[in-house]
Amino acid sequence: MLFAACLSGLTAFAQVENEDGRWLNIDLKEDSTEIVTIDDIIKEQQDVTTRNTREMHYADVWGRRGFFNIAYNKEATLIPWHPIDKVYSGPFRGSTADWSFTLQKGRNYPLHKTPIANTVQICLDYTGLDLTANHYKPGSGQYLYDSSQKTQQTVDGKVKSFYYVPWRLEKYEASYGMSLGPSITIAPFNYVNYDPIHYLKFNVYYHVGYQASIIYMLNNKEADANTSTSSDHSGMAENLKLLWGHGMYTSYGASMSWKALGIGFEKRTGSTRYQPLNTSDFGTESNGFNSKFTRFYIQFRM
């Protein structure tokens, strides 16, 4: 009887072992570490949200790539390549503007997808609008030109007489240019744990451009040393004194900006050759000029 009971128990144990042997393969330690809890899900979601928020923040820090500058130009000069002898009362050696202003609009084009170490970005700048206006006061003295004096020029194989260009008269200059060149922008505080200071950036640049320019001289018959009532006096007093030219210029500068506002300065030099638009009175002879100025500007980032 006892033998039969033991045999029955061994048979039942063997059956359980054969049918539920899978329980013997459970690695309780391994399974417990792979269980995903609600806390894990919440933490992972918080990490994703934080990461996306930081990415959006830095995208905003580096996002304003367009710029618009309003500039005041200091000591804008117009200096001939060589003193112009064919003027009244000695050679003309140049003028300095008593006021000069500029409007600029352009854009920075990054040369790499993301800033280096989230701190440095190298760009190629294109300034599509560079509009400058200068005003030059008249020269000193009562008389600034002499309509009775003429210069000889050969036109179409014939020698003809023309008025001298009265460079000492009051004049306005307007130029339109476009430029291209590299720039480097640095955001040095991007690792400081204070988000607003991340927007403080410093920029340096060097641009090469080309411009077209005009000079308009105001008529002033009282400045004519020829006081007679001849046709030369009346013709010179009323004719169009407009010159046009074009040439290259270079500029370099630096700016500091915070979000949409910035300030900066720029040094610019250029060369332009001017010739009269009124060729019937002044002929076709041209004169080359160098120009330079320092500009200080307020910048709006877009």
C-alpha positions as CSV (number, residue, x, y, z in Angstrom):
1,M,0.0,0.0,0.0
2,L,2.8,2.3,0.9
3,F,4.7,1.4,-2.2
4,A,1.7,2.2,-4.4
5,A,1.3,5.6,-2.8
6,C,5.0,6.5,-3.4
7,L,4.8,5.3,-7.0
8,S,1.7,7.5,-7.6
9,G,3.5,10.5,-6.1
10,L,6.6,10.1,-8.3
11,T,4.4,9.8,-11.4
12,A,2.6,13.0,-10.6
13,F,5.9,14.8,-10.0
14,A,7.3,13.6,-13.3
15,Q,4.2,14.8,-15.1
16,V,4.4,18.3,-13.6
17,E,8.1,18.4,-14.4
18,N,7.5,17.4,-18.0
19,E,4.5,19.8,-18.6
20,D,5.7,22.8,-16.6
21,G,9.4,22.6,-17.0
22,R,9.3,26.1,-18.4
23,W,9.3,27.5,-14.9
24,L,12.7,26.2,-14.3
25,N,14.1,28.5,-17.1
26,I,13.0,31.8,-15.6
27,D,15.8,34.3,-14.8
28,L,14.0,36.3,-12.2
29,K,16.8,38.9,-12.0
30,E,16.9,39.5,-15.7
31,D,13.1,39.9,-16.1
32,S,12.9,42.3,-13.2
33,T,15.3,44.8,-14.8
34,E,13.4,44.8,-18.2
35,I,10.1,45.8,-16.7
36,V,9.1,49.3,-18.0
37,T,7.3,51.3,-15.3
38,I,5.1,54.3,-15.5
39,D,7.9,56.4,-13.9
40,D,10.3,55.3,-16.7
41,I,7.8,56.4,-19.4
42,I,7.2,59.7,-17.7
43,K,11.0,60.3,-17.4
44,E,11.7,59.4,-21.0
45,Q,8.9,61.8,-22.2
46,Q,10.3,64.6,-20.0
47,D,13.8,64.0,-21.6
48,V,12.3,64.3,-25.1
49,T,10.4,67.4,-24.2
50,T,13.5,69.1,-22.7
51,R,15.6,68.1,-25.7
52,N,13.1,69.5,-28.1
53,T,12.7,72.7,-26.1
54,R,16.5,73.3,-26.1
55,E,16.7,72.7,-29.8
56,M,13.9,75.2,-30.5
57,H,15.7,77.7,-28.2
58,Y,19.0,77.4,-30.0
59,A,17.3,77.5,-33.4
60,D,15.8,80.9,-32.3
61,V,19.3,82.1,-31.1
62,W,20.8,81.5,-34.5
63,G,17.7,82.1,-36.6
64,R,17.8,85.8,-37.4
65,R,20.0,85.8,-40.5
66,G,18.7,88.9,-42.3
67,F,19.9,92.4,-41.4
68,F,18.9,96.0,-42.0
69,N,21.3,98.8,-41.1
70,I,20.8,102.5,-40.7
71,A,24.2,104.2,-40.7
72,Y,25.8,107.6,-40.1
73,N,29.0,108.0,-42.0
74,K,31.9,110.0,-40.5
75,E,34.5,111.9,-42.6
76,A,33.3,110.8,-46.0
77,T,35.8,112.0,-48.5
78,L,36.0,112.4,-52.3
79,I,39.6,112.7,-53.3
80,P,40.8,112.7,-57.0
81,W,43.5,110.2,-58.0
82,H,45.5,113.2,-59.1
83,P,44.8,116.9,-58.4
84,I,42.5,118.2,-61.1
85,D,44.2,121.2,-62.7
86,K,41.4,122.3,-65.1
87,V,39.4,124.2,-62.5
88,Y,39.2,127.8,-61.3
89,S,41.6,129.1,-58.6
90,G,44.1,126.2,-58.5
91,P,44.0,122.4,-58.5
92,F,41.0,120.7,-57.0
93,R,42.3,118.2,-54.3
94,G,39.0,116.9,-53.0
95,S,36.1,117.4,-50.6
96,T,34.9,116.1,-47.3
97,A,31.1,115.6,-46.7
98,D,29.5,117.5,-43.9
99,W,26.8,114.8,-43.7
100,S,26.5,111.3,-45.0
101,F,24.0,108.5,-44.4
102,T,23.6,104.9,-45.5
103,L,20.8,102.2,-45.7
104,Q,21.9,98.6,-46.0
105,K,20.0,95.4,-46.3
106,G,21.4,91.9,-46.6
107,R,21.5,88.3,-45.4
108,N,24.0,85.9,-43.8
109,Y,24.1,82.5,-45.5
110,P,25.7,79.8,-43.3
111,L,28.4,77.6,-44.8
112,H,27.7,74.7,-42.4
113,K,24.4,73.2,-41.3
114,T,24.8,73.8,-37.5
115,P,27.1,76.2,-35.6
116,I,30.4,74.8,-34.5
117,A,30.1,73.7,-30.8
118,N,26.9,75.7,-30.9
119,T,29.2,78.8,-30.5
120,V,30.7,79.7,-33.9
121,Q,29.1,80.1,-37.3
122,I,30.9,81.0,-40.6
123,C,28.7,82.7,-43.2
124,L,28.8,84.1,-46.7
125,D,27.1,87.6,-46.5
126,Y,25.3,89.1,-49.4
127,T,24.3,92.8,-49.2
128,G,21.8,93.5,-51.9
129,L,21.1,97.1,-50.9
130,D,23.8,99.5,-50.0
131,L,22.5,103.0,-50.6
132,T,24.6,106.0,-49.5
133,A,23.9,109.8,-49.8
134,N,26.6,112.5,-49.2
135,H,26.5,116.2,-49.1
136,Y,29.5,118.4,-49.8
137,K,29.6,122.1,-49.0
138,P,30.8,124.6,-51.6
139,G,34.4,125.6,-51.6
140,S,35.7,128.7,-49.9
141,G,35.8,132.1,-51.6
142,Q,33.4,134.2,-53.6
143,Y,34.1,132.7,-56.9
144,L,34.2,128.9,-57.5
145,Y,34.5,128.7,-61.3
146,D,35.0,130.8,-64.4
147,S,32.7,130.1,-67.3
148,S,35.0,132.1,-69.7
149,Q,37.7,129.5,-69.3
150,K,37.5,126.5,-71.6
151,T,39.2,123.1,-72.0
152,Q,40.0,121.5,-75.4
153,Q,39.0,117.9,-76.1
154,T,39.1,115.8,-79.2
155,V,35.7,114.4,-80.1
156,D,35.1,112.3,-83.3
157,G,38.4,113.5,-84.6
158,K,37.6,117.2,-84.0
159,V,39.0,119.5,-81.3
160,K,36.2,121.2,-79.4
161,S,35.9,123.6,-76.5
162,F,34.0,122.7,-73.3
163,Y,33.5,124.1,-69.9
164,Y,35.5,123.0,-67.0
165,V,33.6,120.8,-64.5
166,P,33.0,123.2,-61.5
167,W,34.1,120.8,-58.8
168,R,34.1,123.4,-56.0
169,L,30.3,124.0,-56.2
170,E,28.0,122.5,-53.6
171,K,27.2,118.9,-54.5
172,Y,25.3,115.8,-53.6
173,E,26.5,112.3,-54.2
174,A,24.3,109.2,-54.2
175,S,25.6,105.6,-54.7
176,Y,24.0,102.2,-54.9
177,G,26.1,99.1,-54.3
178,M,26.0,95.4,-53.7
179,S,28.7,93.3,-51.9
180,L,29.7,89.8,-51.0
181,G,32.1,88.4,-48.4
182,P,32.7,86.1,-45.5
183,S,31.8,86.7,-41.8
184,I,32.2,84.9,-38.5
185,T,29.6,85.1,-35.8
186,I,30.4,84.1,-32.2
187,A,27.9,83.4,-29.4
188,P,30.3,83.0,-26.5
189,F,27.8,82.6,-23.7
190,N,25.8,79.7,-25.0
191,Y,27.0,77.4,-22.2
192,V,26.0,79.8,-19.4
193,N,22.9,78.6,-17.6
194,Y,20.9,81.8,-18.4
195,D,18.9,81.7,-21.6
196,P,18.6,85.4,-22.4
197,I,22.4,85.9,-22.6
198,H,22.6,83.2,-25.3
199,Y,21.3,85.8,-27.7
200,L,24.3,88.0,-27.3
201,K,26.5,87.6,-30.4
202,F,29.5,89.2,-32.0
203,N,30.2,89.4,-35.7
204,V,33.2,90.4,-37.9
205,Y,33.2,90.5,-41.7
206,Y,35.0,91.5,-44.8
207,H,33.1,92.4,-48.0
208,V,33.9,93.2,-51.6
209,G,31.4,95.2,-53.6
210,Y,30.6,97.2,-56.7
211,Q,28.7,100.4,-56.9
212,A,27.2,102.9,-59.3
213,S,27.2,106.5,-58.3
214,I,26.1,110.0,-59.4
215,I,27.2,113.5,-58.4
216,Y,24.9,116.5,-58.8
217,M,26.2,120.0,-58.5
218,L,23.9,122.8,-57.7
219,N,23.8,125.8,-60.0
220,N,25.1,129.1,-58.5
221,K,25.6,131.9,-61.0
222,E,26.9,134.1,-58.2
223,A,29.9,131.9,-57.9
224,D,31.0,132.6,-61.5
225,A,34.2,134.7,-61.8
226,N,33.0,135.7,-65.3
227,T,30.7,138.6,-64.4
228,S,29.8,139.5,-68.0
229,T,26.4,138.8,-69.5
230,S,27.8,136.6,-72.2
231,S,26.3,133.4,-73.4
232,D,29.0,131.5,-71.5
233,H,27.9,133.0,-68.2
234,S,24.2,132.3,-68.8
235,G,24.8,128.9,-70.3
236,M,27.0,127.7,-67.4
237,A,24.6,129.1,-64.8
238,E,21.7,127.0,-66.1
239,N,23.1,123.8,-67.5
240,L,23.0,120.3,-66.0
241,K,26.0,119.5,-63.8
242,L,25.5,115.8,-63.3
243,L,28.2,113.2,-63.4
244,W,28.0,109.4,-63.2
245,G,30.5,106.7,-62.4
246,H,31.0,103.1,-61.1
247,G,33.7,101.2,-59.4
248,M,34.7,98.7,-56.7
249,Y,34.9,99.1,-53.0
250,T,35.9,97.0,-50.0
251,S,34.6,97.1,-46.4
252,Y,35.3,95.5,-43.1
253,G,33.6,95.8,-39.8
254,A,32.2,94.4,-36.6
255,S,28.8,94.3,-34.9
256,M,27.2,93.2,-31.6
257,S,23.6,92.1,-31.5
258,W,21.1,90.8,-29.0
259,K,18.0,89.2,-30.5
260,A,16.6,91.7,-33.1
261,L,18.8,94.7,-32.2
262,G,22.4,95.5,-32.8
263,I,25.1,98.1,-33.2
264,G,28.2,98.2,-35.3
265,F,30.9,100.0,-37.2
266,E,32.5,99.7,-40.7
267,K,35.4,101.0,-42.6
268,R,34.9,101.4,-46.3
269,T,37.2,102.5,-49.2
270,G,36.4,102.6,-52.9
271,S,37.5,103.9,-56.3
272,T,35.1,105.4,-58.9
273,R,35.7,107.1,-62.2
274,Y,33.2,109.9,-63.0
275,Q,32.3,111.5,-66.3
276,P,29.8,114.1,-67.2
277,L,26.3,113.1,-68.3
278,N,26.0,116.5,-70.1
279,T,28.7,115.8,-72.7
280,S,27.6,118.7,-74.9
281,D,28.8,121.2,-72.3
282,F,31.5,119.3,-70.5
283,G,32.8,116.8,-73.0
284,T,33.6,113.1,-72.3
285,E,36.7,113.5,-70.2
286,S,36.5,111.5,-66.9
287,N,38.2,111.8,-63.5
288,G,39.0,109.0,-61.0
289,F,38.3,109.5,-57.3
290,N,39.0,107.6,-54.2
291,S,36.4,107.6,-51.4
292,K,36.5,106.4,-47.8
293,F,34.5,106.8,-44.6
294,T,33.8,105.2,-41.3
295,R,30.2,104.3,-40.6
296,F,28.4,103.6,-37.3
297,Y,25.1,101.9,-37.6
298,I,22.0,100.6,-35.8
299,Q,21.1,97.1,-36.9
300,F,17.8,95.3,-37.0
301,R,18.0,91.5,-37.3
302,M,15.3,89.7,-39.2
